[in-house]
Amino acid sequence: MGGKAGLIIAGIAGILAIMFNGWYLASKERALERGLIKNRVVVAVRNIPKRSVIKTNMLGFMEIPQKYIQPKAIRDPKAAEGLVNLVPISRGMQVLQSSLVPLSKDTGLSVKVPMGMRGIVAKGDKDLLSLINPGDHLDILLTLPDLNYPGNCVFTRLQNVIILSIGSDFGTGGEKGNFLTFALTPEQCQLFILATGEGKITYIVRSYNDGKINNIKKTSYPALYEKQKTPITPKVVSDEKHIGGEGKRETVSAEKEEK
């Protein structure tokens, strides 16, 4: 009798062992299946050198099994736009939040200088610099003694110059000082240095959306006394049209042209 009971107990134990083993294998299989479920992550679509400013056209998506997705992997390209990578990112690699930092004096100014151009540092009026931001555009005017008339002349020497930084503000916050950095071609850098030694430099702020290069003649001393056919009057721009950007900007002259 005792022998039969032992056999029954052994049989039950065997069945339980088989069931437990089956459950264990099934749970492992389910875990493996969960790991193979693919999710979309952001990857580099080309090799990105170290200390590059990330742009969305450098990035794309890839479906990767969940178990192979790295910690801090970015899921939205916009989360990386404008940041700087601390390490090179090869094509096809996942882009990690932990390897990106905001633009700052720690990343250096060179990361913002466009290819083929140079970043030149110059002093500016502190009150003016407090009103503008990196990314704004300037015209640079030069005042020199006039060779043809008594007094000085003024002319626009450089147009549509982009500001890279103001003080330690690289466009992501920082303390503004009394100097700014802007991008010029190597030839324009030489011209600017020569101009600063010969005359007075004045910075003029452009409209953010105006990139037109104008043909502007120099203004000489006699122009101050030149008789005008019509009074010089300001143009009033409709705020609604200007802000909304719908249609052409309407202007209203303060006085009609004299016949």
Secondary structure by P-SEA (a helix, b strand, c coil): caaaaaaaaaaaaaaaaaaaaaaaaaaaaaaaaaaabbbbbbbbcccccccccccccccbbbbbccccccccccccccccccccccccccccbbbbccccccccccccccccccccbbbbbbbccaaaaaaccccbbbbbbbbcccccccbbbbbbcccbbbbcccccccccccccccbbbbbbcaaaaaaaaaaaacbbbbbbbcccccccccbbbbbccccccccccccbbbbbccaaaaaaccccbbbbbcccccc
